[in-house]
């Protein structure tokens, strides 16, 4: 199942900007928030479009 950044943001209760910052390894994101977002992104069967194999 493909997730959009908005899907991940909604599931994690954060903004799209926060998900983007985490995906792009920007500093300044709370570690607890980063962990929650990464758990969603890394769930088996879920992929953000940039993670898809082409």
N, C-alpha and C positions, 0 to 999 in steps of 0.2 A: 504494500500500500504506500503510495506516495503522499507525503505530507508537505504542506506549504509552510513557510515561516509563520504565517498567521495561525495555522493549525497548532503548531508547536507552542506558540505564544499563548493561545487560548488554553491549551491543556496545562501549561505551566503557570498560568496566571500572571504572565509578564507581557511586556510590549514586544512588538516586532523588532524594534531597535535593540532590545536586550538580547533576543535570540541571535540577531545578526552580529552583535558584538562578541557573543560567545563563540559563534561559528568562525569568526575571523580572529579569534584569540586576542581581543583587545583587553587591556587591563582595566581595573576599576569595577568589575562585576563581582558582587557578593558571591563567595564560594558556595554557599548553600543554594543560591539561585542557579549558579553554573552547574552544580551537580544535578539538580532537578531537571534542568533543560537537557543536559547530556543524557540522562537516563531515558528521557522520552525519545530523543533522537536515536539512541542506540538500541531501542527495543527491537527484538527480532521481527523482521517483516516490515519495518518502517524505514523509509528513506526520504531524505530531502532531495529535491531535484539535482542538486550538485553532487550527491553521493551515488547517483545511478550509474550503472555501467552502460556505456554506449557501444 
